[in-house]
């Protein structure tokens, strides 16, 4: 059975994803920015509520070319996530030329040894997907989250299929971006991936009044929909 991972960035999203039947939760902050490291409070909630959860380790928006200062913070985050008791972490790092930064990834993966480790969509920037899959295997990752280098997984099916073939069961290729109840059957009909990843979200209501005027609200913020999670879960099971 294909595993369904849902990414959430707040307590309401966590509850909605679990109610909809998510098999695993990816914990983040600011999903409208592609997901940043979650708050310790959200990680603690997931440790109590979710049977399987992984936390994003990404200290800032932008690219995945990290400084030594970024690395120090990420290593501290991994230690805190380990202490929370949740299953694993979601990691990634690129060189300026977009290849995977093997040195930094090795350090992050070593810090997370014994935990579940997902290589995130930094892989969608690389010039050679097959080479990057081999690198992820060598570094001990068990999952790669990818859209196949495209804006959405349905658009990146050729690359997803190649990545799945190169992985050859040594790790799980998990399709993400544009994955929903409509596109999931199309993806799985082409390549029977071990996992799918989605937000199953809808636009969040915009707060009015002073909070909005003072810039505390993001116009791009979205909220997890239990109905959409359940529909995606049903589409996977039907396939």
N, C-alpha and C positions, 0 to 999 in steps of 0.2 A: 504494500500500500504506500502511495506517495504521501510523505509527511507534509503537513501544512503549517508553515511558520507565519505568524502575524506580527508585524512591527507596531509597537505602541509607544507613546511618549507621555502618558499620564495614567493616573489610577483608574479613571473612567474607561480609558482605552483598554487597560489590562482586564478589567471586569468584562467589557464587551467582547473582547477576543476569546476569553475563556468560555463565556456563555454561548458563543457561536460555534465552539468546537475546535479551536486551534489546538494543534498537537504540541506546538512549541511557541514561545514568545521571544521576540527580539526586543529588548528594552533600549530606548533611545530618549533623547530630548530633541525638540525642534525638528520634527520630521519634514517640515517644509524646507529645511536646509539639507536634506538628505540623511539626517540623523546624526546627532552628537551624543557624547557620553551622557547616560541618564543620571538623574539625581540619586544619591544614596538611599533616600526614602523610597523611591520607586523600586529600586533593587531589593530593598528589605521587604516590601509588599509582595513582590514576585516570589521571593524565597518562601513566603508563607502560603501563597495561593496557587502558584503554577507548578505542575509536576516537572516541567522542563522549560528553562529560560536561559537565554544568553544575553549579555550586555555589550552594547557598542562601546568601543574604546576609541574615541575620536575627539580630541580636545577643542577643536575649532572648526568653523566652516572653511570652505575653499578646497585647495588641492590636498594631496596626501604626501607632500614632500615635507617631512618633519625635521625640526631642529633638535639639537640635544636637549634644549629646555622642554620641547614638546615630549620627547622620549621620557624624560624624567617623570613628567606628569602622567604619562600613559602607564609606565611601570608601576607607579603608585596606585593608579586606578585598578590595574589588574590585581594587585595585592588586596585592595579593599573588596573587589568583586569576589575573589577567592574566599575571603573571610565571611562574606554574606551567605555562602553555602549554595549559591545557584550553580547551574551546570557548567556554564562556559562563557566565552568571550568572542567578540567579533572584531577582527583586526585587519589592518592594511597599511601599506607604506609604499610609495613610489620614489624612484630617482627622478631628477629633473627631466630626463629623456623619456619618462613614463614607464620604463621597465620596473619590475618589482625591485624594491630595495632589500636585497637578500640579507644584508648585515643587520638592518634594523628589524626586519621581520623575524630573523633568527633570535634576536634578543627578546622580542615580545613573545614569541612562541615558547621560548625557554622559561620565561616568567610565568607562563600559563600552562606549564607542563602538568599533565594529569587532568586538565579541564578540557571540555569540548572547545574546539577552535574553528571558527569560520573565517575564511579570507573574504573580505567584503568587496564591493564593486570597484575598488582600486584596480582590480584585474581588468575592468572594462576599458582602461586607458592604455594597456600594454600593446606594443607593436606585434607581439607573437603570443597568441593565446595558448598554443600547445606547449611552448617553452614555460610559460607561467604556470600551467597546470602541473607540469613536472616539478617545478620549483616548490609549489604548494605541497605536493606529495612528499618531497624530500624534507620539508620543514615540519611535517607532522600534522598539517591541517586535515580535518576530517570532512570539511564542507567548503565549497566555493559558492558564493552568491554572485550571480552574474546575469546580465541581460544579453550576453553575447557581444558586448561592445557596442550595442545599438541603444537608441533612446528607449526602447521597450523590448521585452523578451520576445514577443511575437515577431518583431522586426529582426531579431538576432538569432533566429532559429538555426540557420546554417552553422554559425559559430557555436551555439549551444550543443548542437549535435556532434560537432568535432570535439568539443571539450569533453563531452560525455564519453566519446569513443576513446580519447586519450586517457581519461581517468581510469577506464577499464575496471571499475569497481573498487579502486584503491581509495577513493574518497567520493563524496556525493556532490554532484553538480546540482545546484538549487537555482532555478530560474526566478528572477525578480525584476520588477518594473513592468507595469501594464498587465499584471496578472490578476484576473478576476474570473467570475463565474462563466463569462463568455469565452475568454481567451484560454483558460486552463485546458479545456478539452482539445483545443487546436494544438496547444503545445505538446500535450501528452500523446496525442495521436501521431505526432511527428517523432518524438523521442521520449521514451518512458523514464523520465527523471525520478530520482529518489525523493525530491522535495521541491515544493513551490513556496514562494515568499510573496506576501502582499500586505498592503496596509488596510485594504477594505474600508477605506475612509470616505467621508463626505465633508463638504465645507462646514466648518464650525460657525455657529451664530456669532456675529460681530458684537462685542460689547459696546454699549452706547455710553454717552456721558463723558465724564472727565477722564476715565481710563483710556478711552480711545483718543481723546484730544491731546493727551500728554504722551502719546506714542507707546503705551504699554501693551498694545494689542497688535498682532500680526494679521494683516488682511489675508494671508495665505494659510492660516492655521486650519487644520482639518481634524476631524474626530472619527474614531473607529466606530463602525456600524456593525452591531451584532447580526443584523439581517444579512449584510453583505458577506460577513465571515461565514455564516451558516450556508449561504448560497454557494460560495466557493468550495466549502467542505463537501457539500452535496454533489457539486459538479465533479470533484475529484473522485468521490466514491462511485459515482455513476460510470466513470470511465474505466 
